[in-house]
Amino acid sequence: MEKLLNVDNLVKNYVSGAETLQILKGVSFKIDEGVSVAITGRSGSGKSTLLNILGGLDKSDSGSVRVRGTEIAGLSEKNLTLYRSRDVGFIFQFHYLLKDFTAIENVMLPAYMSGMRKKDAMGKARALLSDVRLVDRTDHFPSQLSGGERQRVAVARSLVNDPAIILADEPTGNLDSANSSMVAEILYDMTTKWGKTLIVVTHDEKVASRAHCHYALEDGILKKVTTV
């Protein structure tokens, strides 16, 4: 039976003038449902590019990404938008919370925009904020939250549409060590609790060590480091 995520021989090039820079050189891997994967590598190694391709935010030059057997590169723009909103949850280094909305409004908004009734979306958002230990901060605006709290709101938001895959790009990159540890703990605990597949790009070896599998991206080639 096919895995949840099947990545086969991804190649990605960037052309600048007469120079062609090969970012990904035949990247392949497979991931089951409910598995956490960490990808490390130097800045500029292509980690974020790989994550963007998996999330349907960018396209490879060749190779394939299949999610539950569906090749995402073959999706229409409408279906690709649905894939990004329903099948994938994104967490970035910067939280990207809407400054004029409270924590609970930021979390519920993707569900509400996807067609969930406002009452139900608010209820789900409240439950997720409780799970990320922010039950007493639901009505606070981003400017009233610490950096770690904002990232925890972003974790809750990534789960509100019940996606199969969570893609986290340096989710602790802007945090101090204490908040980094807490956000990583909550991220892994939440994806485990909800049975999600997690792919996290990180420079932090402590964050990577929590994953079931650890890959390193070096010179455009993905190599397995460890498997728990």
N, C-alpha and C positions, 0 to 999 in steps of 0.2 A: 504494500500500500504506500502511496506517495506521502511524503512528509508534508507538514503544514507549509513550510517555505523551502523551495528548491531554487538555488541560484547556480547557474551553469555557465561557466566560461565568459564572465562579464569582462568586456573591454571598454575603456573610456579614454578618449584622447582629447587634449585641448590644443588647438592650433593658434600660434601667435606668430604672425608674419610667415617667415619661411621655416619656422621651428614647430615641430610637433612633439608635445609632451604627453607621454603615455602614463596616465594616472593609475589605471587598473589594467592588469595584464593577465586576463584569464582567471578571474576570481570565481571559485566554485565552493559551495558548501550547502548542507541541508540541515534543517532544524525541525524538531518535533514540537507539537503543542506543549505549552507549559514549561519550556526549557529557557533558561537564561544564558545569554552569550555576551561576553565582553570582547571588544576589539580595541587593541592598543596600537600605538605607532607614533612616530614623530609627527610634528606639525607639517602639513603639506603632503602627508603620505597617501591621502585619498580616503581617509576614514569617513569624513563628512560626505564626500561625493558618493561613496558606497551607500551610506544611509539614505541619502536623498534619492538614489535610484530605487532602493527597496521601498521607499515611501511614495513613489510615483511623482516626486518633485523634480526629477531629472531623468534623462534617458541615456542608456548606454549606447555605444556605437555598434556593439554586437554582443551576443550572449542572451540569456533569458533569465527572467525572474517569474516563477510560478508560485502563486498563493492558492492553496487548495486546488491545485491543478489548472488554475487560470493564469494565462500569460498576461501580465499587467501591461506590457508594451502594446498589446493588441486591443486594449480597451478604447472605446470611444471617449471623447473628452468628458461627456456626461457621466459615463460609468467610472472613469478615472477619478472624477470628483467624488463620486459615491464611495469608491475604494478608500480615498484619503480621509473621508469623514467618518466612515463606518467600520472599516476593517483595520485601520491603523490609528494609533494614538501617538502624538508627537510631544516630546519634551526637549527643549533646547537649552543651551547654556544661559541665555537670557530668557526670563520667564514669559515675556510678551503678554502680560496681563493688561486688560483694558483699564486705564487709570480712572475712568469715571464710573466704573462698575465695582461693586463690592466683591469680596471673595466668592460668596455663594453665587452671585450673578455671573461672574467669570466662569465658574465651573458648570453652571447649568446651561449657559448659552449654546454650546455646540449641540446639546441634546434637543433643546427647544428649536433650534434652527433646522434640525433633522426631522422635525415633525412630532416630537413628544409633547404632550400637554404640559403647559407651564407648571401646573401643580405637581405633576409627576417628576418633571425635570428638577424642580426645586427640592423635592423630597430626596431624589437620588443624589443631588449635589450636597445636600446637608449630611447624608449618610457617609459620602466619600470624604467630606471635610472632617467628620468625626474620626474616620479611619486614619487620616493623616495627622491626627492630634491637633486639629484646629477648630474644635467645636465651639470654642469661645471667641473665635475671630471671624465668624461667618459674615458679619455685617461691617467688617473693616475694609477700607479701600487699600489698594496696593501701597500707597504712600504711608499708610499706617502700619505696614507689615515689615518685618525684617527680611533680609535677603533669603534666609533659610525658609521662612514662612511663605514667601512668594513662590519659591520652588516647590514647596509642598502643595500649594494651591495648584501649581502647574501639573504635578503628579496626579492630583484628584481630577483635574480637567481632562487629562489624557485618557482616563478610564470611564468617563461619563457615558460615552456611546457604546460601551462594552466591546471594544475592538479585540481582534484576535492577537494583534501584534502591537507592542509598545516599542517605539524607536526613540532612544534617548541619546542626544548628542551633547557630550560633556555636561551632564546635568548638575555636576558639582563644581564646575570649573571656576565659578565666580564666588565660591563660598570659602569661609575659613575652615579649619580642620574639624572643629566641633560640629558646625552645621553640615559640612560635607559628610561626615560620618552618619549624622541623623538622617539626612535626605537619602543617602544610599541605603540605609537600613529600611526606611519606610518604602522606598521604591521597590526593593527586592521583596519585602514582606507583602506589599500590596499586590504585586504581580503574581506572587505565589498564591495568596488568598483567593484571587479572582481567576486563577488558572490561565494567566496570559503568557505568551511568549515574549521575552524581553531581549532586545538587542541594544546594548549600551556601548557607546564610543567614549573612551575615557583616557586621560593621561595618568590617572590615579591608580596605582597598583592595588591599593587597598579596596577600591571600588571594584576593580577587575577580579580580585580574588574571591569575591562573593558569588561569582557566576558559575554555572554548571560547566561551561566551556569557555576557554580563553584563547582567542586568536590574536596574532600580531600581523599587521599589514606593513610590509617592508618592500620598498622598491616596486610597488604595484602588485605584489604577490602576497596572498593570504596564507599564513602558516598556523597550524594548531599548536598552541603552547601547552595547555593542560585540559584534561577532562576530569570532572569529579565523578 
